[in-house]
């Protein structure tokens, strides 16, 4: 039996366009509409009238589009969002872009076709493809964890620059001078802002920036391993390492272990984002701890404020403060740094 995706594929249009043709929720170019109807007839596609009837009523479903479902960070974020949604009588549809902009756009089309009441997104980049579809369908959106360039969209963030600045300053105060960094993709605001905080701390301490000590990862564990290999193979002196997310920190620890680097005797390390085992490992890990549950619940609360008062509110950028938890992986150097 044909479905809406089959019709969209045959007609050469998006899922949301097919939805608009059958639901009559927005104007569609007559030529495009004819192509959609012809494809539907060819495939013998029949829209679900019961579903259309239900969708004509007020939706009680929120779309949540995250960037990496395997990252434990998002488990806590989702819980914060879902708790608020449930308390307001709403359910949550979860979508995972896997840091893929094209997959992200496909899920935006699906959420628009489902006519969700609102959406919370962790964008793959500052201008995610398909973001304009939410506006076309009058769907309220809140961005969380990462910025978007759209000035009409509320954002709820962590103070990434501050967290990175404090982590790097802590290493400097403990005697480290050759501090490497593994940061996230250039396309993400989290990656860029955490790199900026690191650089600012070096500058304020009078330590020259060395591009050879900077490595861009993917926010996934394997890139943490690879960046450690790359940094060590460059032959630059490095006495400490700051890693800007939890999964890359896991990878970096594995890479340092494989290269027989002792922590912190050979290389100290600080990670960004708390992990359940951070205080329990043989060398307890210093981390920048994010209020992740609060990040999710605040984003959801802001979305419901928007839904309940759509014309009475101005855009907000809400920034939450991280905390540095100092443990053994970054203890004071016994020999002065270079």
C-alpha positions in Angstrom: 0.0 0.0 0.0 1.4 3.4 -1.0 2.1 6.0 1.6 2.7 9.8 1.6 6.5 9.3 1.2 5.9 7.3 -2.0 3.7 10.0 -3.4 6.3 12.7 -2.6 9.0 10.7 -4.3 7.0 10.1 -7.5 5.9 13.7 -7.7 9.3 15.0 -7.0 8.2 17.2 -4.1 8.6 17.2 -0.3 6.3 15.3 2.1 5.1 18.6 3.5 4.0 19.7 0.0 1.9 16.5 -0.4 0.4 17.1 3.1 -0.5 20.7 2.1 -2.2 19.5 -1.1 -4.4 17.0 0.7 -5.1 19.0 3.9 -5.5 22.4 2.2 -3.5 24.1 4.9 -1.6 26.4 2.6 -1.6 27.6 -1.0 0.3 25.2 -3.4 1.3 26.0 -7.0 -1.5 24.6 -9.2 1.0 22.8 -11.4 2.7 21.2 -8.4 -0.7 20.2 -6.9 -1.7 18.6 -10.2 1.5 16.6 -10.2 0.9 15.4 -6.6 -2.7 14.4 -7.4 -1.5 12.5 -10.5 1.1 10.7 -8.5 -1.5 9.8 -5.8 -3.8 8.5 -8.5 -1.1 6.4 -10.1 -0.1 4.9 -6.8 -3.8 4.6 -5.7 -2.9 6.5 -2.5 -5.8 7.3 -0.3 -5.3 9.9 2.5 -6.4 8.8 5.9 -9.6 10.8 6.4 -9.8 10.0 10.1 -6.2 11.2 10.6 -7.0 14.4 8.7 -10.1 14.9 10.9 -8.0 14.5 14.0 -5.3 16.9 12.7 -7.9 19.5 12.0 -8.3 19.8 15.8 -5.6 21.2 18.1 -2.6 19.0 18.2 -1.2 17.8 21.5 2.1 16.5 20.0 5.5 18.2 20.2 8.3 17.3 17.8 11.8 16.9 19.2 14.6 16.7 16.8 18.0 15.9 18.3 21.4 15.5 16.7 22.8 12.2 18.2 20.5 9.7 20.0 23.5 7.7 21.1 24.9 10.5 23.3 23.8 10.2 26.9 23.7 14.0 27.1 20.5 13.8 25.0 18.9 11.2 27.3 18.8 13.7 30.1 17.8 16.6 27.8 14.9 14.5 26.4 13.7 13.7 30.0 13.6 17.4 30.9 11.5 18.1 27.8 9.2 15.1 28.1 8.5 15.8 31.8 7.3 19.3 31.0 5.3 18.2 27.9 3.6 15.4 29.9 2.6 17.8 32.7 1.0 20.0 30.0 -0.9 17.1 28.5 1.3 16.8 25.4 3.2 13.8 23.9 6.6 14.0 22.3 7.7 12.6 18.9 11.5 12.0 18.9 13.6 12.3 15.7 17.3 11.9 15.4 19.3 13.7 12.7 22.6 12.0 13.5 24.4 15.3 12.7 23.2 14.8 9.0 21.6 18.0 7.6 19.7 16.1 4.9 18.2 13.7 7.5 17.4 16.7 9.6 15.4 18.3 6.7 13.6 15.0 6.1 12.5 14.9 9.7 11.4 18.6 9.6 9.2 17.7 6.6 7.7 14.8 8.6 7.0 17.0 11.6 5.3 19.6 9.4 3.3 16.9 7.7 2.1 15.6 11.1 1.2 19.2 12.0 2.8 19.1 15.4 1.8 21.8 17.9 5.4 22.9 18.2 9.0 21.7 17.9 12.2 21.8 19.8 15.4 21.3 17.8 19.1 20.7 18.3 20.2 22.0 14.9 23.1 20.5 12.9 24.2 24.0 11.9 23.3 27.7 12.4 21.1 27.6 9.3 19.6 24.1 9.2 18.0 23.1 5.9 14.2 23.1 6.0 13.9 25.4 9.0 11.7 27.7 6.9 9.1 24.9 6.6 8.1 25.4 10.2 7.2 29.0 9.4 5.3 28.0 6.4 3.2 25.7 8.5 2.9 28.2 11.4 4.7 25.8 13.8 6.4 27.3 16.8 10.0 26.4 17.2 12.6 26.6 20.1 16.2 25.8 19.5 18.1 24.2 22.3 21.9 23.6 23.0 22.9 25.3 19.7 22.1 28.6 18.1 20.3 29.3 14.9 20.6 32.5 12.9 16.9 33.0 12.6 16.1 36.0 14.9 12.5 34.9 15.4 13.3 31.6 17.1 13.9 31.4 20.9 17.1 29.6 22.0 18.1 28.0 25.3 21.8 27.5 25.6 24.7 26.7 27.9 27.3 29.4 28.4 29.9 27.5 26.3 32.5 30.2 26.2 32.4 30.5 30.0 32.7 26.8 30.5 35.7 26.4 28.2 37.3 29.6 29.6 37.1 28.2 33.2 38.4 24.8 32.2 41.4 26.2 30.3 42.1 28.7 33.1 42.0 26.0 35.7 44.7 24.0 33.7 46.8 27.2 33.4 46.6 27.9 37.1 47.7 24.3 37.8 50.9 24.9 35.9 50.0 23.6 32.4 51.1 25.7 29.4 50.9 23.5 26.3 47.2 22.8 26.3 45.6 21.0 23.4 41.9 21.1 22.5 39.6 18.7 20.8 36.6 20.8 19.7 33.4 20.0 17.7 32.6 20.6 14.1 33.1 24.1 12.7 29.4 24.1 11.6 28.1 23.9 15.2 27.9 26.9 17.5 28.9 24.7 20.5 32.1 23.7 18.7 32.9 27.3 17.8 32.0 28.8 21.1 34.0 26.3 23.2 37.0 26.9 21.0 36.6 30.7 21.5 36.5 30.3 25.3 39.7 28.2 25.2 41.5 30.7 23.0 40.4 33.7 25.2 41.8 32.0 28.3 45.1 31.5 26.7 45.2 35.1 25.5 44.3 36.4 28.9 47.1 34.4 30.4 49.6 35.6 27.9 50.1 32.2 26.3 50.5 32.3 22.5 47.9 30.3 20.5 49.4 27.3 18.7 47.1 26.0 15.9 49.0 22.7 16.0 47.4 22.1 19.4 43.8 22.4 18.0 41.9 19.5 16.5 38.3 19.5 15.2 36.3 16.4 16.0 32.7 15.2 15.2 31.3 15.1 18.8 31.6 11.3 18.5 34.0 9.0 20.4 36.0 7.8 17.4 37.0 11.4 16.6 38.3 11.8 20.1 40.6 8.8 19.5 41.7 10.1 16.1 42.4 13.7 17.4 44.6 12.3 20.1 46.6 10.4 17.5 46.8 13.4 15.3 47.9 15.7 18.1 50.6 13.3 19.3 51.8 12.6 15.8 52.3 16.3 15.0 55.2 16.2 17.3 54.2 19.3 19.3 54.7 19.4 23.0 51.5 19.0 24.9 51.1 18.7 28.7 47.3 19.0 28.9 44.2 18.4 26.9 40.7 20.0 27.0 38.0 18.0 25.2 34.7 19.7 24.5 32.1 17.0 24.8 31.5 13.7 26.6 31.8 11.2 23.8 35.0 12.7 22.4 36.4 12.7 26.0 35.8 8.9 26.1 37.6 8.6 22.8 40.5 10.8 24.0 40.9 8.7 27.1 41.1 5.6 25.0 43.6 7.2 22.6 45.8 8.4 25.5 45.7 4.9 27.0 46.6 3.2 23.7 49.6 5.6 23.3 50.7 4.9 26.9 50.2 8.4 28.1 49.7 8.6 31.9 47.0 10.9 33.2 47.8 13.5 34.5 51.6 12.8 34.8 52.2 12.9 31.0 49.0 14.7 29.9 46.3 16.2 32.1 42.7 16.2 30.8 39.5 18.0 31.3 36.2 17.1 29.6 33.1 19.0 28.8 29.9 17.5 30.2 29.6 15.3 33.3 29.6 11.5 33.0 28.2 9.1 35.6 31.6 7.3 36.1 33.7 10.5 36.0 34.3 10.5 39.8 34.7 6.7 40.0 37.4 6.0 37.4 41.0 5.3 38.7 42.0 8.8 37.7 38.8 10.8 38.4 37.9 13.1 35.6 37.7 16.9 35.9 34.6 18.1 33.9 32.6 21.1 32.9 29.2 20.1 34.2 26.1 21.3 32.3 22.6 21.6 33.8 21.2 19.3 31.0 17.8 18.5 32.6 17.2 22.2 33.2 18.3 22.9 29.6 15.6 20.6 28.3 12.9 21.6 30.8 13.6 25.3 30.2 13.3 24.8 26.4 10.0 23.0 26.8 8.6 25.7 29.2 9.6 28.4 26.7 7.8 26.5 23.9 4.6 26.2 25.9 4.8 29.9 26.8 4.9 30.6 23.1 2.0 28.3 22.4 -0.2 29.8 25.0 0.7 33.4 24.2 1.8 33.4 20.6 1.6 37.2 20.0 2.4 38.6 23.4 6.0 37.5 23.7 9.3 38.8 22.3 12.2 36.5 21.3 14.4 35.3 24.2 17.9 33.9 24.4 18.2 32.0 27.7 21.7 31.1 28.8 22.4 28.6 31.6 25.6 28.5 33.6 27.9 25.4 33.6 30.0 24.4 36.6 33.6 23.2 36.7 34.1 20.0 38.9 37.7 19.6 39.7 39.1 16.1 40.2 42.3 14.2 39.8 42.8 14.3 36.1 44.0 17.9 36.2 45.8 18.1 39.5 48.7 20.6 40.0 51.8 19.9 38.1 54.8 19.0 40.2 57.2 20.4 37.6 56.8 23.9 36.2 55.3 23.9 32.7 57.1 25.2 29.6 
